Amino acid sequence: MRTLKVSVCLMAALLLCGCNPLMKATLANFKAVVTGPDDLELTPAQVAEVQYPQLKLTTPSGEGVLAMVRERGDLQYWVASGKQVLLLRDGLAVRTVGLGFEGDLDGTRIEAQSPFKQGLHRLPDGYTSQRWIDLYRGYEVGVAVSSRFTRKPMETLRILDKEYAVLRVDEQIEAPAIGLRATNHYWVDPDNGFILQSEQQLTGQLRVKIVQLTSERRAVR
């Protein structure tokens, strides 16, 4: 945990050195818990100015832009200028730092045959899976989360100035030990399985919306 926090500080400092006004506004938006966040206006030009892949993240405490500054295998590190961190693995949020107003997601372990690794576009309707999560609040470790996936009709998704034909896949999740029941939504490229947008319930209190702003990959240093 300490190593991750040190890395977070270094990555956030890197972003602050060269980010545009859009990135700098992230900190204020994520702290707007009481008054509510400002609407975050995004343009393709602003996104293009940043050399890293970016996503827009919405949480109960605000919204902002995060940049992917590191990749280790299939694990991606996304960081905001306010030191908030989101870790994604194949599009699934597996850990957060500084996002949970009442507690972050401290870790996720998924069974060997991960549906996210396979690609949600390949799953048959009704596919079931299980993962285990650790919660910062209450120091709960190894909470079992069962899930069932349902394929929905194709939809048109607009991100910035582009439209995408996507497959929507819903995931009904249950974690009886903490009284959690929710439905996650994933909007998936039907050709390669890339998750362009998702709504994910990470803990009992923390639900996030993730929108990929750069569909093409850029260099990560």
N, C-alpha and C positions, 0 to 999 in steps of 0.2 A: 504493500500500500504506500509506504513512504517513497519507494522508488518511483512509483507512478506519479505521485504528487510533485516530486522534483522535476520529472520530465514535463509535467503539465506546465509548471512555471516557465521552463525554458521555451516550450513551444508557444505559449501565450506571448512571451516577450518577443519572440521572432515575428509573430503576427503583428504586434503593435508597431514594430519598427517600419513596416512597409505597407500597412493596410490602408485602404481608402476610407472615406467617411462612413460608408455603409458598414464596414467591419467595426469601426470605433463605436457606432451606435448600438452595437450588440449588448455591451455591458449595461447601458442604461435601461434597455428594454427588458433584460432578464431580471433586473432588480425592481421592476415596477409591479411588485406584488400587491401593494395596497391600492394604488391609484389606477392600476391597469396599464398594460403596455401601449406604447404608441403603435399605430399601424406602420408596418415596415414596408416601405415602397422600394421595389426592386426593379432594376432595368438590366437588359442584357449587357449594356456598356459597363455598368458597375461591376457585374460579375466577371466580365472579360478582363478587367484591370487586375484581378488577383490571380497569381500564378498557380494557385492550388485548386483542386476540385473543391466545390462548395455545396453545402446543403442549407436549406432553411428549416429551422427547428422551432416548433411551437410547443410550449409546456404550460401548465397552469399558472406559472409565474411570469410568463412573457414569451417573446419570440426573438430570434436573432439568426445570424448567419455563422455557420461553423465551416472551417476549412480542414481538409484532410492533409495532415502534415507527416503522417507516417503510416507505413503498411508493413506488417510482419506476417507473411503467409497470407491467410485469409482474414486476418484481423486488421481493421482500420481504426486509426486514431483521428477523431474529429475534434477540433478545439476552437473555442470562441475567444475573443479578445479579453473577456472577463474571467478567463481560466476555467470556464465550464468545459466539460469533456464528455464526449459520447463515443463509446466503442461499439463498432458494428462488425458482425461476422456474417457474411453472405446476406446482408440486408436486415438481419435481426439485431436489435439493440441488446447487447449483452452486459454492459456496465455503464454507469454514469457517475460523474463527479460534479457537484455543485448545481445539479438540476432539480433535485427533489427538495421541495420546500419542507416536506415532512419526512425526508429520508430518501437516499438514493438506492439504486440497484447496485449491489456490491459485487455481483458476479453471476454468471450463467454457465451451466454445463448441460450439454444436449447429448442425447443418445448417439451412438456411432453413426447410424444411418440418418443423418440430419436431413429433414425435408428441405431446409434452406440451401444446403449444399447440393442436393439433387436438382433443385430448381422448382419453384412452386408451380410453374407452368406445366411440369411433367407429372404432378401428383394426380392420382385418380380422385374423383369426388368421394368424400367420406374418409380420406386418409387420416390415420391417427398417429400421434407421436407423444413423446414425453421429454421434459427437460426439468432441471433443478436450478433454483435461484437462491442467492444469498441476499439478505436484506440488511442494509446498514441500520435501519431503525429496529430496535429490539434484538439485534445481533442474531437473527434467525438464519440458520445455515441449512442448505439442502432441502428447501421447500419444493415439494413435487408439484409440477404444473403439467396437467394433461391437456392435449389439444386435438381438435378435429377440424380438418380443412374442407371447405366447400367452394367449388368453382362457381363463379357468377358469370353473367353475360359480358361480352366485350363492351368497353366504354371508351369515350374520347376524353383524354386528359390534357389540359392546357397548362404549360409551365413556361413562364415568361412569355415569349412571343412564338412558341412552338406548340403544335398539337401532336399528341401521340395516341395511337390506337392501342389500348392496353386491356389485358385480362385482369379482372378483379377476383382475388381469392380471399375469402373470409376464414378466420381462424377463431373458433370458439375455445376459450381457455378456462380451466378450472383449477383452483388451488384450495381445496377444502380446509387445509390446515390454517389458512389465514382468511378464510371466507371470501375468496376472490373468484368472481365469475365475470367474464367480459368477452367482447368480440373484437378482434383485431382485423384490420383491413389492409390488403396489399394490392397495389396496382402494378402489374408485372408486364414487361415486354414479352409478348407471346413467342418471340423467336429465340431469345437468349436467356430469358428468366430474370433479367435485371429488374430490380424493384425500384421504380421511379418515384413512388410515393407510398407512404404507409401511415397507419394510425395504430400505435401499439400501447397496450396497458402493461407497464413495466412492474409496478407495485400496486398496492391497494390505493395509493394516493396519486401516483405519478403516471399520467397518460401523455404520450407525445405524438406529434405529427411531424413526419420527416418528408421533405420534398427535395429531391436531387436537382440542383440547379445547373449542373454541368454533366450532360450525358456522356461527353467524351472524357477520357482520362488525360490528365496532364501530369507533368513530371512531379514526383514527390521526392524532396531532398531529405 
